[in-house]
């Protein structure tokens, strides 16, 4: 048996970041497109865009930069702050999961 923890961050009771937005931003980073990232996650472009905009507004930071046209074509990339957030959130998630495992072993493991 192993413990599972579901994490997310809220501002004023509204979700701003969690596993879903982490995945969305990681796909945007690797694919260079909100639309392609949304398709990978089986969500509409509108839903993906709404999640990004809501997070940006609640966090007060820009997460993505969109380029239209140009020599390389259009595309979307993460801001440096968004990239930093991905790294730190993954570290946070890892540490919380390690602590959950330790607490489980200290308190519940002997019951099973």
N, C-alpha and C positions, 0 to 999 in steps of 0.2 A: 504494500500500500504506500502511496506517496501523496503528500498534500499538494493541492493546487490553489493558486491565489490569482484572482483577477484584479488587475490594477487599472486605474485611470486617474487622471487629474481633473479637478473641477475648479472653476472660478464662479463664485456666487451661485453654487448649486448646478451649474451648467458644465457639461463635459468639454474639456479643451484638448485632452490628449490621452491616448491609451493605445492598446495593441492595434486596433483598427487603423487609427491615424498613423501609427508607426509604419504599418505595412504599406499604407497608401503613399506616404512620403518616400519610403524605400523604393517602391516601384517607380514613382515619378523620377527619382534620382537615377535609377538604372535604365529606364526606358525613355526618359526625356520628354514625357507626354502625360498630361492628366488623363486624356482619353484612353491611352493604352493602359495606364495604371488602373483606371476604373474598370476596364474590360477584364483585366487579370483578376480583379476582386469581385467580378460579377455585379457591378453596380453601375448606375448611369453616370454620365459625365456630370450631370446636374447635381447628383448626390455627392459626388467626390468634391466638386467645386464648392458646394455648400459647406461641407465639413472643413475644408481648408479655410474658407473665408470666416466661418464661425470661430475657428481656432485663432486665426490671425487677430480678429477683433477682440476676443476675450483675453488673449495673451498680450496684445499691444505690440506685436512684432510681425514683420513680413516673413512668411515661410517659403514662398516661391516667387520666381521671376519668370515672366512669360515674354518670349521674343516672337515677333510676327515677321514672317518673310526673311529677307536678307540673303546673303550669299549661301549660308548653310541651311536656309529654310527656317521655319518657326520651331518652337520648342519651349519646354519648361524646364527650369532647373531650380534646385533648392538654394536658398540663401545660405550664407555662411552660418547664420544663427540657427537655421533649421538643421543643418548638418551637425552642428554642435549639440543641438537638442536630441537628435537621433542617437548619437554616441552616449550622451549622458543618461538618457531615458533607458537605453538598453542596459547600461551599467546599474542603474537604479533597480530595474526589474530583476536583474541577476542577483543583486544583493538581497532584495526582499525575498526571492525564492530560496536563497541559501538559508536565510534566517527562518523562513517558514519550515524548511526541512529540519533544521536544528531544533526548533520549538516542538515540532511533531515528535522527533526522536526523544526529546527530554520529557515530554508530557504524555503522549498517546501511544507510542510504539509498543510499549509493554502490554497494552490491552489486546493486541491482535497477534 
